[in-house]
Amino acid sequence: MEETLDISAFLKTLKKHFVIIVTFGLLAGIASFLISNFMVTKKYESMALLYVENSQNTSESLNINDINAAQKLVNTCQILFKSGTALDALIDNLDLPYTKDQLSEMITAESVNSTEVMRLKVESEDPVEAQIIVNELVKISEEEFKRIIKSGSIEVVELGEINTEPSFPNVQIITFLGLAVGLAIAFFSFFIRDMLDVAVKHDDNLSKAYDVPVFAEIMEFDSASSGGKYGYSDYGYGKKMRKSRVPDGKFSERLLSESTPFAISEAYNTARTNTMFAVAHSPRKIIAVTSSNPSEGKSTTCSNLAISFANAGFEVLLVECDLRKPTMANNFNLTNKTGLSSILGGFSSITDALNSYVVNGLDIITAGKIPPNPSELLGSEAMKSFLIASAQNYDYVFLDTPPVNVVTDSQLMNEDIAGIVFTIREGETTHPDIQSAMDKIKLANGKTLGFIKTFCKPEKTSRYSKKYSYRSGYGYGGESKTVTAEKETTTD
């Protein structure tokens, strides 16, 4: 299983960054070619072949001892050819501008396949010089061999020739290695980065990881507003879209209105349908919307869910329970003099704090003035009474609650609500943050109804909508779908 996952991770990285990886590899290969072909000093090689005999016997019959002795002489010759005497003779005879150490590095003497044939090579930046040196070395070696060994002889099989093809560098091999190394570096850089990146990605299977369904994926507003396939549209799937009751330009541009891109409106409609069935059997249709951390789209998601429910003909109350960092008054262009904090503190009635029909079917209670004790207020008996009364007067109540990993305020109402819709920002929210929030919700006896992903990539937003529609996600058949559709049509 682990091997399968590893292969899958490799393939995932390759698919995701294929173009960049290939481009980097090609650039590395081109750079290797240019460097090896134009910047590296070329060297040329000339080679001579010698045959070593262990005696002067010209008889055609040779025994195994003669051959073994000749092979040992080859090993001796390898030392003689690079001896100080031979190197000094080379330098003197040819007036070479090299030291003995430099010249020794240029010379290679080796046996051919462990036979009595010896290969003598000289490598130089000048192909003519390489030939002259190797042939001169052959002459010197014959003299040195007779002087030192006394017996045997060296026969020249082949003298060195001028070779205009450089022996170094091998441009083809270096280019191939540069390409391969470039591909490897690019691939493993992305692979390690992806492994270390714990942020939620568009293809992460959140439902499998946390056993919580994904209600919808909300596209980035900027991407959806750019026109084309995901741009503005009054039509979708061959049917005219339902007009939102929110007038254009009055509220925040991220709230649902008539000019909201179709893809986003439809995603929130999917979230609405899945939320309805998730709380279908709850005695109180009170839904809290939260996230793990700030700036993950929690308040926008909560507001748009409430608007979507109101557009479907339900009587909806939207309550801002984030008493530490309220934003709803600005988003809906409302005053924030009185609100939930005023109600819970006993300074005003619900009627005084209520903003009625901000949207047709939607009432809003903002946070009010920031209190010094938000946790105590949200966990008070006054809050419990407020929620019970709200559930009796509205079809659905939505609570915009603070981030779970920042403060514990949202967990103080778990006993009085149907459950929590958890907002996740794609590319920002991390899996450790989600797990930490899920643990806190579970510890406080809370129920996570589902995830809503925000800021999603445009081309990926339909995957969860199809997989986790209310028919398959909650087991309801076609009959339930017909009933819901009729209610939405008749109550519009």
VENUR-V936927 format. One record per helix or strand of 2 or more residues. SS is the DSSP state (h for helix, s for strand). FROM is the first residue (numbers start at 0). TO is the last residue. If there is no record, write none. Layout:
ss=SS from=FROM to=TO
ss=SS from=FROM to=TO
This chain:
ss=h from=1 to=15
ss=h from=17 to=38
ss=s from=42 to=52
ss=h from=63 to=79
ss=h from=83 to=93
ss=h from=99 to=105
ss=s from=106 to=110
ss=s from=116 to=123
ss=h from=126 to=148
ss=s from=152 to=157
ss=h from=170 to=195
ss=h from=205 to=209
ss=s from=213 to=218
ss=h from=220 to=223
ss=h from=227 to=229
ss=s from=234 to=235
ss=s from=238 to=239
ss=h from=261 to=277
ss=s from=285 to=290
ss=h from=297 to=310
ss=s from=315 to=319
ss=h from=327 to=330
ss=h from=339 to=343
ss=h from=349 to=352
ss=s from=354 to=358
ss=s from=361 to=364
ss=h from=373 to=377
ss=h from=380 to=392
ss=s from=395 to=399
ss=h from=408 to=415
ss=s from=418 to=424
ss=h from=430 to=442
ss=s from=447 to=455
ss=h from=457 to=459
ss=h from=461 to=466
ss=h from=469 to=472
ss=h from=477 to=489
